[in-house]
């Protein structure tokens, strides 16, 4: 599996949970080539991975890529390690066994 991680601020993450919509997306200038539909897009804020959505589609629009998910697929989790701030995306660097899921 090749999940990706996006670092953002808490306000943007709250917006991306978009409970009033059936589908949300993240726009990127470069395609995460190893990411496939069904894998997860994790979000980190304030140096911690907060949770993830299951990817439902990946589309190319002009010179951008859009990754889509359903807000209902949100899973709260923390990996127990600090996520450094970064731009763009990174592939998940922890083993899935390390991941701890939490109820909302």
C-alpha positions, 0 to 999 in steps of 0.5 A, spaced: 500 500 500 502 506 498 498 511 502 500 519 502 500 524 507 499 531 506 501 536 512 496 542 513 493 547 518 487 545 522 482 549 519 483 547 512 483 539 515 476 541 518 474 544 511 476 538 508 472 533 512 466 537 509 460 533 512 455 537 508 458 534 501 458 527 499 465 528 496 471 532 497 478 533 494 485 535 494 488 538 488 496 537 487 501 539 482 504 533 481 501 526 481 503 521 487 504 515 482 504 509 487 497 512 490 491 507 488 484 508 489 482 504 495 488 507 499 488 512 504 490 520 504 492 522 511 492 529 514 497 531 519 497 538 523 501 541 528 506 535 527 501 529 528 498 525 523 490 526 525 487 521 520 485 519 513 480 518 508 479 512 503 481 515 496 475 514 491 478 517 485 484 520 482 483 525 476 487 529 472 484 536 470 489 541 466 495 541 469 493 539 476 491 532 479 485 531 484 484 526 489 477 525 491 474 521 497 468 521 501 467 525 508 464 519 511 471 515 510 474 519 515 478 515 520 481 518 526 488 516 528 495 517 530 501 514 529 505 516 535 510 519 532 512 526 530 510 528 523 515 534 521 512 540 517 513 539 509 510 541 503 506 537 497 506 530 500 510 524 502 508 517 502 506 513 509 513 512 512 510 508 518 508 500 518 500 499 518 501 495 525 504 502 528 497 505 527 492 506 532 485 508 530 481 512 535 474 513 535 471 521 533 
